Amino acid sequence: MLFIGSQCGGLPNLPLPFLPSAAKDLFDVLVDPDRGGCQPDASRLVLDPDLTTMVAEVKAAVSAADEAQATLLLAFVGHAEAVGNDLYLLPMDGESPPSMDTGFLFGQRLAELVRRHSGLDGLILLVDACQSGIGVADMAVRAGADIAEAGMRVQLVTSTFDQASRDGCFTHTLHRLLRDGIPGLSQDYLLAESILGVIAGSCTGQEEPRAATIQGRWRVNDPGLFLSRNPAAGRTWLLASTAAGGQAVDLTRDFQPTATMQSVVAAWRSHPVVALSGGPGTGKSAIVAALTRPEVAPDTVPPGFMHAVAFAATSPDAVAIAVDLAGQLNRLPGFSAAAQRFATRFEQRDLDQLDALTRLVAGPLSELTVTGSERERIAIDGLDQLDAATRTALTSAVDALTGDTRLTGARVLLTGRPQSLPDLGPTQTTIRMDEVSEEDTHAYLRARSLPEGLISAIPGHVRTWLDARLLGDLAHSLDVDDVGWPSTARVTVDDLYARAISAAQRRVDDQMLVSAGLGVLAAAGTGPTLPVRLMRDALRELGWPLRESQTRDLLVQFGGLAIRAKPGSSGEMAGLVHETLLDHLARNNDSETNQLRRGHEAILAVLDRDGEVEGSGTYLPYARTARAEHLWAVGRWPEALTQVTGSLGRLPADNLGMLRPWLQRCVQQLGRDHPTTLVARDYLAWWTGSAGDAAGARDAFAELLADRERLLGPEHPDTLSTRAGLAAWTGWAGNAAGARDAFAELLADRQRVLGPDHEDTLSTRADLAAWTGWAGNAAGARDAYAELLADRTRVLGPDHEDTLSTRDDLSWWTGRAGDESRAREAYAELLADRERVLGPEHEDTLSTRGDLAAWTGSAGDAAGAREAYAELLADRERVLGPEHEDTLSTRDRLAWWTGSAGDAAGAREAYAELLADRTRVLGPEHEDTLSTRDRLAWWTGSAGDAAGAREAYAELLADRTRVLGPDHPDTLSTRDDLGWWSGRARDNP
């Protein structure tokens, strides 16, 4: 950026008192990384230059931006004077009337510089001076051909056209707008069109400011030429700084409120669920977007009306939808605390087994207090773009959300094609979107300032809002004679897209580049999800060595075919505007050039090279979410599934939500017996059990085993692995003896097929030992682990993690078999080795210290256990923090062994302190909190206060009965303890 603020010595009677402060203020905002974003080290503020300096500074700024292939912002605040159609900017040594020797001839000099510097990505001109519009108009005329030749994008903003500019009002107001943002504007960036009206309203003493955006002879709308970020958006707009926000802004460009939108808002007054049904392009997404942007429909949508919105185009699965909705709902007062309250009702394991929509959205909302007419409004757009499994999960979540009697304020809007929407009975009403009316079409086209002749011609070819938009885009970007409207036949969506693509080809003047660019965007799909830098690199793979700036130019030249988020920034994203365009490109994909496949392959080539170092890469976030889709599209099915499974997290329910659609895809496209499908079934079976359905996992593995035996044979490694899964989940489903027997049979086969020292064979021996113990034979488990330890030490070495783990299991089962002293000794030996191999602060080392402390106590040394837990507590507080579950558990054990060592009063006090912390951290109804109350009551009695114990157990019984139910084992145990301490209180009044 170059910012010039200048007085003029030749006009001593016309000083500008607002300089230099106003120039400095605006400059500071423009280089603020959170606002204007101009690079500070490449930006200069020049005050009161003479003509020679001014000319040199402008030349240097243009040359630097040209070399960097960057956009240049050139701003001038000061005196200017027009001589005919020429505008002179007056430097400090300028004179009036000006000449070439006393003034900067704005239009001519800039036109010459543009002509010689075609590498400029873009040019933004801000001029606050008298008659400044004359100069930029002259510059546009003089440099128009050169701008067209270079494909340069130019944004012109002036304080006036041919009248006086007064008191620096334009600069002052612009500074305030860029500094504070526009609170009522629901978009991330401030464009010239966003600020002109506000400036005109503030600067009533002068002519209205002017702006124009050009790219050669084409009239374009380029959001990449923004003036600043809108800092107010982050405070007021729920879609701020998201790809969905970019989509919402694009969808509501020139938006016209309709009766359908009013019907949606009205329907929520009587129905918790509103389904908006319509065919492709009927405007469903635009209505959802408009609900988040009250300024585009102020008579229908009040500020703050919506609380959370997800678009399938940018959130393509249930987990992504839940994360987006929860992030936006965090703006609701009390939602964050409600989410914490909901989470504390569960053990972490049980919480992880809840699906994402329940865990992150419905559950927290159930804890949120809503009174009177308050509502929580949520919209999910594009159900037809989601797979069947995700739609099913979504429908269940919405049904639960709106059916919960505690959620009287919950309102949900679902949109999609008719066959994709659920029927939730009396809680739902459905609104059908039909063809757009001629009246609405006329209003929309007039809002886009099209010639009346076209406004009269277009409606006969419009059936949907998408038709109207595409026709408007065509007419707006071309000369009227170029549109080529048919006189009689109605235009189809395919016709419109063909015309739009032809128009883009004329603008780019390279048909193959347009095809390649659309192929890359089509590979990425609809919505702004593809990083523009990745698009650039993919086009280079296809033989088009474009710069990043040229890639942005290409997107601008695509017009309404492309959609962009964060335009002009380093994080810019792009995609196709609508799924019907993707369908059009697929139907018209040339089998010889196959641009769609080539787009997938080009993106994959970039991602594969970018991710050669595991866990790194510029495009890693995109690869995590999209690489599997690209792999699938080119037939690399096993790799696609590997990408999916490699991206799974620690939350079982979320992993199930990810895997179900992929299994469905495998079955539908590859068949149930395809090797990739079998692998998908294996993963799904395992995560079904991990999500809490052990019986379901067992049954799924049983079905998979039959198919793998039939297809692969009984001795194939995958078949044997399936038997291991079946055996494990048989045990976790409650049949420990069955698991033991199944592992025993599997062990014999693995020893025969794989050999006795194979890792799978050794792993099977470990599983057999464990289930032998869980089936009731602790001594048998101990002996089996002892034999396994000898073999793992021989095969893997004494310090291998599996060897150390086997020693851990052997120690534990030794104690369970009755030899507590030997268990203590074994854990002491294991601790020394884990400290040496893993380090003193490794989680396995700390866990071993806990086991050693426990078996020390069990072996009869309660005081030793107390001391060991005290030392462990200090380290866990330091390593994990005071509120970590392991730290709190260690305090629990320390309190217990304090009492067992003879200090009942000390145990009582320790449990009282722990209760306060667990209540605060976990909530009053958490299992661990209730357990702490149990132990506090016990040690209260043991410390001599039987009546206090009786009262504490009476209160605990009421709460456990309410939370757990009257027949829960903990409730029954509490009832027994209450009876015991009631008797002691009577005997010892």
N, C-alpha and C positions, 0 to 999 in steps of 0.2 A: 504494500500500500504506500502511496505517496499522498500526503495531506499538506496542502499549501494554504496558509492563512496570511493575508497580506493587507496592510494599509496601502494607500497610494499618496506619495509625497506631492504629486501633482494636483491633488485635490485637498488642500489644507483646510478648507472650510467644510469638508465632509468626512470627518474622522469616524471610525467604526469602533465605538467604545466597548463593544462586546468582544473585540479581539485584544489579546490572543487567548483569553480564558475560554471562550466558547470553542475555539479550534482545539485547544488542549483537551478539554472535556470530551469532545466527540472522538478525537484520536484515541484517547485512553479506552473508551468503550469499544472502539473498533478493533483494538489489539487485545482486548480481554478474551482469553480462551473460552470463557463460558458465554460470550456474547458475540461480538463481531468475528472473532477467531482469526483475524489477520496475524500472520507470523511477525512477532515483535522484532526479530533480528533482520527481517526483510522489509520493515516499514519505517518510514521517516516522516517526521513532522517538520516542515520548513516554514519559518515565520519571516515575513517582510523581506522576501528575496528581491534582488534586482532582476532585470530581465535576463541577463546572461545566466544567472544562477537558476532562475526558473526554467529556462530552456534546457539547461544541462541536467537539472534534476528530473524533469519529465523524460528526457531521452534515456537517462540512466535507469529509471524505474521501468520503462517499457522494455528496454534491452534485458534487464534482469528477469522480468517476468517471462519474456520470450525464451530466454535460455532455460529457465526452470519449467517451461511449458505450463505456467500457472495462470490463474486469473488475477488481473491487476485491478485494484480499487484505486481510482484517482479522484481525489476530492479537492475542491477549491472553495474557499470562503473569502470574500472580499469584494472589491469593486470590479465591474465590467461595463463595457460600453459597446453598443452596436453601431456599426457604420454600414448602412444598407443591410445586406444579409450576412455580413461578417461580424463576429463577436470577438472583442479583444478582452482578455483578462489583464487587469492592470497591476503590474508589480510595484514595488516600493518606489522605483525611479520612473514610473509611468507618467504619461501626460494625457490630457484631454483637450481636443479630440486625439485619439490614439492613432498610431501608424505601426508598420512593421518594426520600426526602430524603438517604439516606446510602449508596445503592448504585445501580449502573447496572442497571436492570431489562432484562436482555439480550433475552429473546424479544419483549417488547412494544415496546421502543424500536426494535429492528431491523425488526420487522414494520411499524411505522409509517413508517420511512424507506423501506423497499422499496415500500410502497404509494404513496409520493409521488414515487418516482424510478424510473419504468419504463424509463428509458433505459439503466440498467445492463446491460452485456453479460453479466456473470456476477458471482458473489459466492463467494469462498472464505473460509471461517471456520476459523481455527486457534485452539483454546482449550486452554491447559494450566492447568487449575484444578480444584479439587475439585468433583465433581458436575456437571462441565461438560456432559455429555451431556444432562442435563435441560433446560438452557437452549436448546441447538440444537433439541431436539425440540419445545420450546414455540414457538420461533421458526418452525419448519417448519409447525406447526399453525396458528399465528396468521396467517402470511403465505402459506400454501399457495395460496389462491385468487388472491392478487395475483401470486404467482410464475407461476401458470398463465396468468393474463390477459396478463402481460407477456412470456411465453415465456422468462423468465429461467432461467439455469442456475446452480445453487447446489451447492457442494461443502462439506460439513460434516465437520470432523475434530476430535475431542476426545480429551484424554488419558485420560478415564474416562467412565463413564456417571453412576452415582449414588454412587460411592465416592470415597475420598481420592486426590489426586494427590500424589506424594511426590518431594521433593528435586530438582524440575526435571528428572527423568529423561527425560520426554517431550521437552522442549526440547533438552536436551543431545544426546540420541540423534538427534533430527530434524536438528539442526545438523550432526552428523557425517555423516549419510546424504546430506544435500544438498551438503555440502562435498566429500566424497570419492566419492559415488556408490555404487552397488552393483555390484561387479565381476561377480558371477554373474548379473546381470540383463541380458539382451540386448535392450535397448530404449533409445531416446534420452531418454525422459522418465520421471520418477518421479511416479506417480499415488498417490493415497491408498492404493489397494489394494496398491501395491508396497511400501509402507513399514510398514504396520500390523503385519505379522507380525514384522518385524525389531525394531520398537520393543517389541512384546509380549515378545519373547525377551530383550531387554536390560533391560526394566523389570519384572522378575518380582515386585517387592514391591508392585505395585498392580494394579488391575483393567485388563483389556486396553483399549487405545484403540478408539474407534469412528469410523466414517465412514459417510456416506450422500451420494448424489448424486441430486438431484431436478430435474425441470423440470415444474412444475405437478404434475398427478396421474400423469404418465408416469414410469416408471422408466427411466432412460437410462444409457448408458455413454458419457461424453463425455471423450475423452482431451485435449480442449482445456483442461480445468480441471486442468492438471498443476501440481505443486508446484515442480518444478525440472527442469532438464536433468540427465541422468545422466552426469556427467563420466567415470565409469569405462567407459562404453560405448565411447568413442573409443579406449581402450587395449586393449580385449579383444574387441570385436564387429566382425566383418568388414563388416557392413552399417550401421555407425554413420553417422548424418547423411546418409542417402540415402533417396530415395523408395522404393527396394526394401526398405529397413529398415522403413518404415512399413507396407508391404504384408505383410512377413513377420510383424510383430506382429499385424496384423489377422487374417491367415490362421490364426494359432496361438492365437487367443483361445479359451479353454476346450478346448485340444487334448487329444485322447485317443490315446496311443500304441497302435498296432495291430500285428498280426502282419506286415502288409505292410511296415511301416517296418523291422521287424527283418529281414525278408527282403532289403530293399535293402542294409542295412549288411552283412549276411552275404555277399551276392552279390559285393560288392567284394573279398572275400578271394580269389576265384578268377577273376574276370573284370575286365579293365580298364574295360569299358564296361557299364553297366547301363541298360537302357531300361525306363522305367516307363510302361506303356501303359494307357489307360483312357478312357472317354467323358467328356463334360462333367460337372463337378461331383463326380467320384469321389474327390477329395482329393489329386490329384497335387501341386498347388502347395503344399498344406499340409504335405505330407511334406518337400518341399524346404525350405520355411521352417523347419520343426521341426529339420532337420539343422543349421541355423545358430543355433538357440536351445536349447542342451543342457538348460537348466533345465525345458523342457516335456516332455522325455523322458529323464530322468536315467539310467534303467536301460538305455537303448539308445544314447544319443549322449554320448560323453565330451566334456569341454571341449576346444575347439580342434580339433574333428573336421573341420570343413569349412574350406577355404582360399579358395574363390571361388565365387560364385553369381551368376547373371544370370536375371532374369525377363523374358520377352518383353513382358509388360505394361508394363514401365518401360524396357526396352532393346529397341526393336523392329527393329533391323537389326544386321548383322554387325559394323559398326564400333562401335556403341554397346555391344554385348555384349563385344567385345574390350577396349574401354576400361574397362568395369566390372570385368571379370575381372582385367585387369592391375593396376588400382588396388588391388584386394584382395590380389592375390598379392604386392604390394610388402611386405606384412606378413611374408612368409616370409623367414627369415634367408638372406641371400645372393642373393635374387631380383633386387634392384636391380643388384648387381654382375654377375650373370649376364646381365641384359638389356643392360648396357653391353658386356659381352664379345661377345654375339651381334651387336650393332650394329656393332662395330668390324671384323667380318669382311667388311663390305660397303662399297663406295663408297656415298656418300649417295644417288646416283641409283638404284643397284641396291636399296638398302634401301627406298627409297620405292616401289619396284615390287612389294614383297611385300604380300600381303593382310594386313589388320589382325590377324587371329587368329594368323597365322604370325609377324608382326613383333612383336607385343606379348605373345603368350602362349606358343605352341608353341616358337618359337625360343629365347626366354630360358629356358624350362623345360629345353630340351635342353642348356643350359650349366650347369644347376644340379646340383650333386653331391648325390645321394640315396643313403644307405647303409642296409643292413639292411632293417628293416620299415617305414622311413619312407615316407609316401605324400603325394602332392599331390592333394587331392580337389576336384573341380570339378563343379558342377551347372548345367545350363542348362534352365530350365523353360519349357514352352509352345511346343514346335516347331510345333504346329498353328496358332499365332497368327502365325507368320512366313511370308513369301512363299516360293514355291518356290525362287527364286534364292538367297535367304539360307539356306534349309535345305540346299541343295546345297553352298554354301560352308562352312557349319558342319560338315556331314558329312565333307567332305574334310579339314578341319582336325582334327577328332576322330580320323579314321582315321590321319592322319599322326602325330598326337600319341601315340596309343596303339600305333601300329605302329613307332615309333622305338625301336630297341634300347637307346638311351641313356636312355630314359624308363621304366624298369621300375617306377617308383613312381607314375606318372600314373594316376588313376582319374577317370572321367567318368560322371555321371548325366544322362541325357536323358529328358525327360518330354513326353508329347503324346498325342493321339489315335492310334489304331493306324496309320492311313494316313500319318501324318506322320513316323513314326520310321524311321530307316535300319536296314539289316541289314548289320552289319560282320563277319559271319562268326563264327569261333570266339572272337574277343576279346569278343564281346557276349553277354549274357544278357538276356532280356526277362521282366519281371514284369507280370502282368496284374492290374489292379484291378477287382474285381467289385462287386456291390451290397454295401452296408454291412450287417453282421449286426445282428440285434435286440439281441444282448448289447452290442455296441459302441455302438449307439444309446442304450440305457438308461444306460450308463456316462457317455456324453457329456451327456445331458439332466440326469442327477443332478448332474454337475459344474456345471451351470448353475443349480442350485437351483430347478428347476421343481417344481410340485406333483405328487405321485405319480399323481393321476388323469390328468394330461396325459401323464406319462411312460408310462403304460400305453396311452394312446390314440394317441400319435404314431407309434410304430414301424411300425404297419401302413401308414402313408402314406410311408414313407421307402425310397428306393432308393439314394440317394447321400448322401455327406456334405453336399453342398450342400442337399439336401432337409432334412436334420437341422438344419443351421444356420439355414435360413430359417424352419422351423417353430419352432425354439427362439427365434429373434429375435421372431417374432410373439407367441408365448406369453409371452415375458419382458416385452414392451413393452405388452401389453394386459391388461385384466381378463380373467380366465378365460372369462367368459361371452361376451366379444367375439370370441373366436377363431373360432368357428363351424366346428368340425370336421365334415366329412361322416361319417355313421355307417358307410357301407359302401364307397362308391366310393373308389378310390385317388386321391390328389392328385397332379397333374402339376406339373412345374416352373413351367409357365405359371400354374397355379392358385395356386401359392405366391407368385409375383411379383404376381399380381393382388391377393391378400390383403395382401401387404406394402405395395403402393402405396396400397391403400384405408386401411390403418392409418396410413400417413404423411399421407394427406389428412385423416383425422380429427384427427390431432395438429396439423397446420398449420391446419386449418379453412379451406382455400382450395385447391380442386381445381385451378384453373388455374395457381396458383403452383407447385404440386407438378409439374404437367405441364411447365411452362416450365423449372423447375430440372432435372428429369430429362432434358429435351431438351438442355439445355446440357451436362450431364455425358455424355450419350450421344454428342454431337458430339465431345467430347474423347476418348471411348473408355474402356477398362477400365484399372484401376490408377491410383494417385495421381499424375497428370501435369498437371492443370489448376490453375494458381494460383487460390486462392480469391478473390483480389482481381479477377482476370480474370472469374471466374464472377459476382461482384457486378456488374461493369461490363456484362457480357453481359446479365444480367437487367434492368439499367436500360435497355438498348437495346430490350428486349422489353416495357418499360412497367412494370417492378417496381422502383421506386427504393429498394432495400434498402440499409441500411448494411452495412459489413463484418461487424459483430457479428451482424446479423440473417441474413446469409448463412451464418455459422457455425451459428447456431441452426437454420436450415433443414437443413443437413447433419446435425445431430444428430437432427432429427426424421425424417429419412429412415431412421434406424436402420441395419439391415444392408444396405440397398441401396447405400450409399456407402462408400467407403474413403478414409481420410485419412492424410497424412504430414505430420510437423511440426505437429501440431494446436495451435491457439491461438497460433502464432507468426506473424510477418509473412511468413514464407516458406511458409505452409501450402499444401498441394496436395491435390486431391481427384479422384475419378473413380468410375466404376461398379465394383461389387464383383466382377463376373464377366462373361465374354463371353456367357453364356447370358442375362443380363439385357439386354445390348445387343441380342441377337437377339429377345428378347421385346418390347422397345420398338419395334424395327423392324417386327415383324409386326403390332403393334397401333397403328402410327402412323396417326393420323387424316389422311386425304388432304386434308381441308379446313384443319385447323389446322397439319398437318405440322410438329410440334414439333421433329423431328430436323433438318429443313432450316433451320427458323428458328433453332435452336441454332447451326448452322454459320454462318449469316448474321450472327447477333448477335456471335459471337466474331470473325468477320472484320471486322465494322464497328469493333470495339474495336481490333483489331490494326492495321487500316489507318490509323485515326486516331492510334494510338500511335506508328506508325512513319513518320509523314509526313516527319520529318527523318531522312534515310538514316543508318543506323548507330547510331541512338539509340532510346530507347523503354523504358518500364518492362517490357514483356513481350517484349523482343527475344529472350532465350534460348528462350522457348516458341515464338515465331514462327519461329525458325530451324528448329526440329524438327517443328512441327505445322501451320504455316500452309498448306503445300502440300496436306496432307490435307483441310483445310477447303475450300480452293479447288476441289479435285477433286470433293468431295462435292456442291458446288453447280453443277458443270458448267463451271467456269472453268478448262478444261484447259490452255490455253497458259500462263496465269498460274501454274498449279500447277507446270508443268515449269520455267518461268522461276525460280520460287522454289527449286526443287531445284538447278538448275544454278548459281544465284547463291550457294548455300550450299556449293558444292564447295570443298575445300581444295587444298593443294599436293601431296597424296599420291595418285599415280595409282591405285594399287590400291584405296585406300579410296573414291575417286571411282567406280571401276568397281562396287564393291559397292553404292554408293548408286544408280547409274544402272540397273543390270540389273533390279531389281524394278520400277522405273518404266517401263522399256521393255516388260517383260512385261505390266504393267497396261495400258499404251497399246494393245498388240497385242490383248489379250484383250477390252478393253471398247470400244475405238474402231476397231480394225482396222489392218492393216499399212499401208494407204495413207492413213490420216488425217494431215493436216498436222502435228498434234502428235506423232504417232508418228514421222514422218520427222525431225523435229527431234531427238527422243530418240535415234534411230538415228545421227544425225550426231554428237551428243555422245559416244555410246558408242563409235563408231568411233575418234574422236580419242583418247579416254582409253585405248582398247585399245592403241594404239600407244605412248602415253606410259607405259603400264605395262610396256613391254618387248616387246610383240608387234607389231612393225612390219608383218610379213606379214599378220597378222590384221587390222590396221587397213586396210591396202591392199585386202584382199579385201572388207572391210565397206564401204568407200567405193565400190568397184566395183559392188557390189550396190545400194547406195543411189543411185548415179548412174543406173543403168538405170531404177530406179523413178521418180526425179525427172524424168528426161527424158520418161518415159511420161506422168506425171501433170501436170507443170508446163511441159514444153516445154524445148528445148535452151538457150533464152536467158534463162530465169528466173534471177534473182540467186542463188537457193538452188541451182539446178543448177550454175551456174558456180562457186559456193563449194565444192560437192561435188567438182568437177573439181580444184580447188586442193588439197583434202584428199587426193584420190587421188594427185595428182602428188607431193606432199610425202612421203607414206608409201611411194610407189614408190621414192623416193630413199633414205629411211631403211631400207628393206628391202634395200638393197644395189645398186640399179640407178640410179646417178647419171645415166647417159646417158638412161635412160628418163624420169627426172624432168625433166631438161633439155628433152627433146623435148615432154613433156606441157605444161610451162609455156610453151613457145614457142607451141604451138597455142592454149592458153588465153589468152595475151596477145593474139593476133590477134582472138579473139572478144570479149574484154573491151574492147579498143580500139574495136571496131565497135559493141558494144551500149552500153557505159557512157561511152565517150569517153576520150581519151588522158590527161586530167588527173584522172580519178576515183581516189579513194584505193585502190580494189581493183585498178585497172589499174597504178598505181604500185607497189603491193605485189607484184603478179605480176612486174613487171620486176625487183624486188629478188630474188625467189625464182629467177627465170630466171638472173640474174647469179651467184647463189651456186652453183646446180647446174651452171652452165657451168664454174665453177672446180673444183668437186668432181669433175666428169667429166674433169678433166685439163687444162683450158684456162685457166690462171691469167691470162694476158694478156687473154683474152676476157672474163673476169670483171672484171678491172680496167677495161677500156674500157666495159663495160656499166654499171658503177657510176659511172664518170665522167659518162656521159650522163644517168643517173638523177639524179645529184647536181644537175646544172644544172636539171632540171625540178622536182625537189622544192624547190630553193631558190626557184624562180620561183613555184611554186604554194603552198608552205607557209611560206616564209620561211626565212632562214638559221639561226634559233635553234630551229626546231621539232625535237622529239626524233627524228622520222624523218629529218630532214635531217642532224642530228648523227650518227645511227646509220649513215647512208649514207656519210658521211665516214670513219667508223670502218672500215666494210667496204672502202671504196676504198683506205684506207691499208694495210690488211692484205694485200689482194690485189696491191697494188703491190709490196710486199716479196716476196710469194710468186712474183711474176712476174720477180724478179731484181733489182729496184732497191731494195736495202735502205736506201741513203742517202735516197732520196726518201720511203720509208715513214717513216723517222725524222723527217724534216722535217714530213711531213703530220701525224704524231702530235703533234709539238710545237705545231703550229698548232691542232689539235683540242683539245689540253689547255688552252690558253689560253681557248678559247671555252667549254669545258665548265666550267672553274673560274668563269668569269663568269656563265654561265647557270644552272648547277646548284649551284655552291658547291664548295669545295675538298674536302669530306669525303663528297660523294655517291659511291655505289658506282661509277657510270659514270666519274666523274672519277678515282677511285683506279685503276680498271681501265685507263684510258687511260695513266696514269703507268706502270703495269706494262708495257703494250705499247710505250711509248716507250723504257723501259729495255731491253726485249728487242731492239728493232730498233736501238738504239744499239750494243749488243753485236754484233749480226749485221752491222752496217755497219763493223765493225772496231775499235770503241772499247770494248774489254773493261773498261778502267778506268772509263770513263764509265758503262757499264752497272752496274758494281759500286757506284759512288757513288749512282746513281739508285735502285737497289734498297735501299741502306742508308737513304736518306731516306724511301723509301716504307715500309720496314719500321717505322720509328719511328711513322709516322702510322697504319699499320694496327694496330699494337699498341695505340695510344691509342684509335682509333675502334672497332675490332672486338674487341680483347682478344688476349692472347698465344696462346690456343689455337684461335682461329678458323682454318678451313681455308685462307682466303686469306692469313692471317698466316704460317702454316706454309709455304705455297707460296712466299711471298715470301722466307722464310729459305732455302728450297731454291734459288731463283734467285740469291740473293745469294751463297750458298756456291759455286755453279757459276761465276759470273762472277769471284769472288775467285780461284778456281783458274785460270780462263782469262786473268786479268790477270797471271799469273805467280806467284801465291802458292799453290802446291800444298799446302804445309803448313797454311796458313790455311784452305783449302777442306776439308782433312781434319778439322781441329779443329771447323770449323763444322758439318760433316755428322755428326760424332760427337755434338755437342750436340743437333742436330736429331733424330738417331736416338733418343736417350733420351726426348725429348719426344713424338715421334710414337708410340713404343712405349707410352708411358704414356697418351696421349690416344686413339690409334686402335687399339692392340693390336698384338701382334707379327706377326700374319699379314695385316694390312691391306696393300693394294696399295701405298699410299704409303710404308708402313714398309719393305716389301721393296725398293722403289725407292730409298729413302734408303740402305739397306745396299749396294745396287749402286754408288751414287755414292761412298759412303765407301770402298768397296773400290778403286774406280778411282783416287781421289785419294790413297789410301794408297800405291798403286804409283807414281803420278806424283810423289809426294813422296820417292821413292827406296827404298821398302820393297816390292820386288817379291814377296818371300816372304810378307810380311803380306797383300798383295793376293791372292796365290794362296790362302792359307788362308781369307781372308774370302769369296772367291768359291766355294770348295769348300763352306763351310757354307751359303752362300746357295743354291747349286745344290740341296743336299739339301732345304732348306725350300721352295724354289719347286717342286721336283718333287712334294713332298708336298701342297702347298697348291693349285698350279695344274695339275699334271699334267706328264708328261715332254715333251709335244708343244706346250705353250703357247709362243708366241713369246718371252715373257720368260725362260722356262726355257732355250730354245734359245740365246738371246742370252747368258745367264749361262754356259752351257757353252762358248761361243766365247771369252768373256772369261777364263774359267778356263784355257783352253788358251793364250791369249796371255800371261797373266801367269805361267803355269807355265814357258813358254819363256823369258821375261825373267828369271825367278828362276834358271833353269839357266845362262843366259848371263852373269848377274851375281851369282854366289854371294856 
